[in-house]
Amino acid sequence: MIRIVPGEIPHQKLHHYLLGSVAPRPIAFASTVDAHGRSNLSPFSFFNVFGYNPTTLIFSPSRRGRDNTTKDTFENVKAVPEVVINVVTYEMVNQASLASIEYPTGTDEFVKAGFSKLASERVKPFRVKESPVQFECRVREVIETGTEGGAGNLVICEVLVMHISEEVLDAAGRIDQHKIRLVGRMGGNYYVQAFGEALFEVPKPLTTIGIGIDALPAKIRLSNRLTGNELGKLGNLESLPSEEEIREMKSDPRIISIMNASDEPDAHLVSYAKELLESGDVISALKTLFLLSER
């Protein structure tokens, strides 16, 4: 592995490494107004949610690395401490990117990028009509992390009103990740789709306590045929199978066929377990692997 110490390599190269490795990043499409009431709209991928009581979003309009100048958004939130953070979807990502062009101060990016303005309820900046989720926020604090080019400026926002399009909700009234079609920022010119085949689920161990990978028999735990993800699924189970369950597994027709195979039954057992894991039947996969550990 190469070893990187910030400060010992050029800032631009460090910036490239950071953006390429800390990704995908959500995008804050921030709408602000200046002291004269002029609108500004710009995307920022140094952004996330940091709490819900109070509801807190933070984004960073960092200092420009090339000349240490600050962005209009940064100056605006200091003059008028309000912002609307709009989410960015696949259908609007090219327009949002257009709004990142460094137009002269006072330019209305709503107009330049072709977005529609919606009046906000609690703050002065407009909302982006094309965005399915819009957060009206007051700026609680701005933390400048440094004074040199590339330093971050943390804009800490408290959400006052959240607007959600009904078109992105499921039958239970929750946001459907397939309907909202969000995008994330990667390194360079790359983005990522956060919907479709890109989505996969990992059950959260919030209400249960998994046995952990260390509880698995050594022949399973140390197998070079199983990936870390596969072991993680097994370790998320609440208990190991009982001896009776393992005996019952031996009567499964597929297991009988594998056990009677003359060519590497262990390899076939692992392949079958992988199939079961892929289908979501984790407990049957572990029972199958317990048969492997007996051989």
C-alpha positions as CSV (number, residue, x, y, z in Angstrom):
1,M,0.0,0.0,0.0
2,I,1.2,3.5,-0.6
3,R,1.4,5.8,2.4
4,I,0.0,9.3,2.3
5,V,0.7,12.0,4.9
6,P,-1.3,15.2,4.4
7,G,1.0,18.1,3.9
8,E,3.7,16.0,2.3
9,I,2.1,15.8,-1.1
10,P,0.5,18.5,-3.4
11,H,-2.9,19.6,-2.2
12,Q,-4.5,18.7,-5.6
13,K,-3.2,15.2,-5.4
14,L,-4.5,14.8,-1.9
15,H,-7.8,16.2,-2.9
16,H,-8.0,13.5,-5.7
17,Y,-7.3,10.7,-3.2
18,L,-9.9,11.9,-0.8
19,L,-12.7,12.3,-3.4
20,G,-11.9,9.0,-4.9
21,S,-11.9,7.1,-1.6
22,V,-14.6,8.8,0.4
23,A,-17.5,8.0,-1.9
24,P,-20.3,7.9,-2.9
25,R,-21.2,11.3,-1.3
26,P,-24.8,12.7,-1.2
27,I,-25.3,16.1,-2.8
28,A,-26.6,19.2,-1.2
29,F,-28.1,21.4,-3.8
30,A,-28.0,24.6,-1.8
31,S,-30.2,27.6,-2.5
32,T,-29.2,30.9,-0.8
33,V,-29.7,34.6,-1.1
34,D,-27.2,37.4,-0.7
35,A,-27.6,40.6,1.3
36,H,-29.3,42.2,-1.7
37,G,-31.9,39.3,-2.0
38,R,-30.3,37.8,-5.1
39,S,-30.6,34.0,-5.5
40,N,-27.7,31.6,-5.7
41,L,-27.9,27.9,-6.3
42,S,-24.9,25.5,-6.1
43,P,-24.2,21.7,-5.5
44,F,-21.9,20.5,-2.7
45,S,-20.9,16.9,-2.1
46,F,-19.3,17.6,1.3
47,F,-22.7,17.0,2.9
48,N,-24.7,14.7,5.2
49,V,-27.3,14.5,7.9
50,F,-25.9,14.6,11.5
51,G,-28.9,14.2,13.8
52,Y,-32.7,14.4,13.9
53,N,-33.4,16.1,17.3
54,P,-32.6,18.8,16.4
55,T,-32.7,17.9,12.7
56,T,-29.2,18.8,11.6
57,L,-27.7,18.9,8.1
58,I,-24.1,20.0,7.5
59,F,-22.5,20.9,4.2
60,S,-19.2,22.6,3.3
61,P,-18.6,25.2,0.6
62,S,-14.8,24.9,1.0
63,R,-12.2,27.5,0.1
64,R,-11.0,27.1,-3.5
65,G,-7.7,25.3,-3.5
66,R,-6.2,27.2,-6.5
67,D,-6.5,30.8,-5.2
68,N,-8.0,30.5,-1.6
69,T,-11.1,32.4,-2.6
70,T,-14.5,31.7,-1.1
71,K,-17.8,30.7,-2.8
72,D,-20.9,32.9,-3.0
73,T,-22.8,30.3,-1.0
74,F,-20.4,30.7,1.9
75,E,-20.7,34.5,1.8
76,N,-24.4,34.3,1.5
77,V,-25.1,32.1,4.5
78,K,-23.0,34.5,6.6
79,A,-25.0,37.5,5.4
80,V,-28.4,35.8,5.4
81,P,-28.2,32.7,7.6
82,E,-30.8,30.7,5.8
83,V,-30.6,27.9,3.1
84,V,-32.7,25.5,1.3
85,I,-31.0,22.1,0.7
86,N,-32.5,20.2,-2.2
87,V,-31.7,16.6,-3.0
88,V,-30.4,15.7,-6.5
89,T,-31.9,13.0,-8.6
90,Y,-30.7,11.3,-11.8
91,E,-33.2,13.3,-13.9
92,M,-31.7,16.6,-12.8
93,V,-28.0,15.8,-12.2
94,N,-26.7,17.4,-15.4
95,Q,-28.6,20.6,-14.7
96,A,-27.3,20.6,-11.1
97,S,-23.7,20.2,-12.4
98,L,-24.3,23.2,-14.7
99,A,-25.1,25.2,-11.6
100,S,-21.6,24.5,-10.2
101,I,-20.0,26.7,-12.9
102,E,-18.4,29.7,-11.3
103,Y,-20.5,32.4,-12.8
104,P,-19.9,36.0,-11.7
105,T,-21.3,37.0,-8.3
106,G,-25.0,37.9,-8.6
107,T,-25.8,35.4,-11.4
108,D,-29.0,33.5,-10.8
109,E,-28.2,29.8,-11.3
110,F,-31.9,29.0,-11.2
111,V,-32.0,30.7,-14.5
112,K,-28.7,29.5,-15.9
113,A,-29.4,25.9,-15.1
114,G,-33.1,26.0,-16.0
115,F,-34.6,25.2,-12.6
116,S,-38.0,26.4,-11.4
117,K,-38.3,28.5,-8.2
118,L,-40.8,27.6,-5.4
119,A,-41.3,30.1,-2.6
120,S,-40.3,28.8,0.8
121,E,-42.5,28.9,3.9
122,R,-40.0,29.8,6.6
123,V,-36.9,31.1,4.9
124,K,-36.0,33.6,2.1
125,P,-34.2,31.3,-0.4
126,F,-36.3,29.6,-3.0
127,R,-36.8,25.8,-3.2
128,V,-36.0,23.9,-6.4
129,K,-39.3,22.6,-7.8
130,E,-37.7,19.7,-9.7
131,S,-36.2,18.3,-6.5
132,P,-38.5,15.7,-4.7
133,V,-37.2,16.6,-1.2
134,Q,-36.4,20.1,0.0
135,F,-35.2,21.2,3.4
136,E,-35.8,24.7,4.6
137,C,-33.1,25.5,7.1
138,R,-31.8,28.2,9.3
139,V,-28.0,28.3,9.7
140,R,-27.1,27.8,13.3
141,E,-23.3,28.1,12.9
142,V,-20.5,28.3,10.4
143,I,-17.3,26.7,11.4
144,E,-14.2,27.6,9.4
145,T,-11.7,24.8,9.7
146,G,-8.8,26.8,8.3
147,T,-7.8,29.9,6.3
148,E,-5.8,28.3,3.5
149,G,-7.0,27.1,0.2
150,G,-8.9,23.8,0.4
151,A,-10.1,24.4,4.0
152,G,-13.6,23.4,4.8
153,N,-16.4,25.7,6.0
154,L,-19.0,23.7,7.9
155,V,-22.4,25.2,7.5
156,I,-24.5,23.7,10.3
157,C,-28.2,23.8,9.4
158,E,-31.3,23.2,11.4
159,V,-34.2,21.9,9.4
160,L,-37.4,24.0,9.9
161,V,-39.6,22.5,7.2
162,M,-39.1,19.4,5.0
163,H,-41.1,19.1,1.8
164,I,-41.4,15.6,0.2
165,S,-43.1,14.8,-3.1
166,E,-45.8,12.1,-2.7
167,E,-44.5,10.6,-6.0
168,V,-41.4,9.2,-4.2
169,L,-43.4,7.5,-1.3
170,D,-44.3,3.9,-1.0
171,A,-47.6,2.5,0.2
172,A,-46.5,2.9,3.8
173,G,-45.7,6.5,3.3
174,R,-41.9,6.1,3.4
175,I,-39.5,7.2,0.8
176,D,-39.0,4.5,-1.8
177,Q,-35.3,4.3,-2.7
178,H,-36.3,3.0,-6.1
179,K,-38.7,5.9,-6.8
180,I,-36.6,8.8,-5.5
181,R,-33.7,7.9,-7.9
182,L,-30.9,9.7,-6.0
183,V,-27.4,10.1,-7.3
184,G,-24.1,10.3,-5.4
185,R,-20.8,12.0,-6.2
186,M,-17.7,10.0,-6.8
187,G,-14.2,11.1,-7.7
188,G,-13.3,12.9,-10.9
189,N,-16.3,13.3,-13.2
190,Y,-18.0,10.2,-11.9
191,Y,-21.4,9.9,-10.2
192,V,-23.3,6.8,-9.1
193,Q,-27.0,5.8,-9.3
194,A,-28.5,5.0,-6.0
195,F,-31.4,3.0,-7.4
196,G,-32.1,0.0,-9.6
197,E,-29.6,-2.8,-9.6
198,A,-27.1,-0.7,-7.6
199,L,-29.3,-1.2,-4.5
200,F,-28.8,-4.1,-2.1
201,E,-29.9,-4.7,1.4
202,V,-27.9,-5.6,4.5
203,P,-30.1,-6.3,7.6
204,K,-29.2,-4.0,10.4
205,P,-28.5,-5.9,13.7
206,L,-30.4,-3.4,15.8
207,T,-33.0,-5.5,17.6
208,T,-31.0,-8.8,17.6
209,I,-27.5,-9.8,18.7
210,G,-25.6,-11.8,16.1
211,I,-23.4,-14.7,17.2
212,G,-20.4,-13.1,15.5
213,I,-17.9,-14.6,13.0
214,D,-15.8,-15.8,16.0
215,A,-18.5,-18.2,17.0
216,L,-18.4,-20.1,13.8
217,P,-16.4,-23.4,13.7
218,A,-12.8,-22.9,12.5
219,K,-13.3,-24.8,9.3
220,I,-16.0,-22.3,8.3
221,R,-14.5,-19.2,9.9
222,L,-11.0,-19.8,8.3
223,S,-12.3,-21.1,5.0
224,N,-10.6,-19.5,2.0
225,R,-13.7,-20.3,-0.1
226,L,-15.9,-17.9,1.8
227,T,-15.8,-14.1,1.4
228,G,-15.9,-11.6,4.2
229,N,-19.4,-10.6,3.2
230,E,-20.6,-14.2,3.3
231,L,-19.0,-14.7,6.8
232,G,-20.7,-11.5,7.9
233,K,-24.1,-12.8,6.9
234,L,-23.5,-16.0,8.9
235,G,-22.2,-14.1,11.9
236,N,-25.4,-12.0,11.9
237,L,-27.5,-15.1,12.8
238,E,-28.8,-15.1,16.4
239,S,-27.8,-18.7,17.1
240,L,-25.9,-21.7,15.8
241,P,-28.1,-24.6,14.4
242,S,-28.8,-27.4,16.8
243,E,-27.5,-31.0,16.2
244,E,-31.0,-32.1,15.3
245,E,-31.3,-29.3,12.7
246,I,-28.0,-30.4,11.2
247,R,-29.1,-34.1,11.1
248,E,-32.3,-33.0,9.3
249,M,-30.2,-31.1,6.8
250,K,-28.5,-34.3,5.8
251,S,-31.8,-35.7,4.5
252,D,-32.2,-32.8,2.0
253,P,-32.1,-34.3,-1.5
254,R,-29.5,-31.8,-2.7
255,I,-27.3,-32.6,0.3
256,I,-27.6,-36.3,-0.3
257,S,-26.6,-35.8,-3.9
258,I,-23.6,-33.7,-2.9
259,M,-22.4,-36.1,-0.2
260,N,-22.5,-39.0,-2.7
261,A,-20.5,-37.1,-5.2
262,S,-17.1,-38.6,-5.9
263,D,-15.4,-35.4,-6.9
264,E,-14.7,-32.9,-4.1
265,P,-18.0,-33.0,-2.1
266,D,-16.5,-30.2,0.2
267,A,-16.3,-27.8,-2.8
268,H,-19.9,-28.7,-3.8
269,L,-21.1,-28.1,-0.2
270,V,-19.5,-24.6,-0.2
271,S,-21.0,-23.8,-3.6
272,Y,-24.5,-24.8,-2.4
273,A,-24.0,-22.8,0.7
274,K,-23.1,-19.8,-1.4
275,E,-26.3,-20.3,-3.4
276,L,-28.4,-20.3,-0.2
277,L,-26.7,-17.2,1.0
278,E,-27.3,-15.4,-2.2
279,S,-31.0,-16.3,-2.0
280,G,-31.2,-15.1,1.6
281,D,-31.6,-18.5,3.3
282,V,-28.7,-17.9,5.7
283,I,-29.6,-20.5,8.3
284,S,-29.7,-23.3,5.7
285,A,-26.4,-22.1,4.4
286,L,-24.9,-22.4,7.8
287,K,-26.4,-25.9,8.3
288,T,-24.8,-26.9,5.0
289,L,-21.4,-25.6,6.1
290,F,-21.7,-27.4,9.4
291,L,-21.7,-30.6,7.3
292,L,-18.5,-29.4,5.7
293,S,-16.9,-29.0,9.1
294,E,-17.7,-32.6,10.0
295,R,-15.9,-34.1,7.0
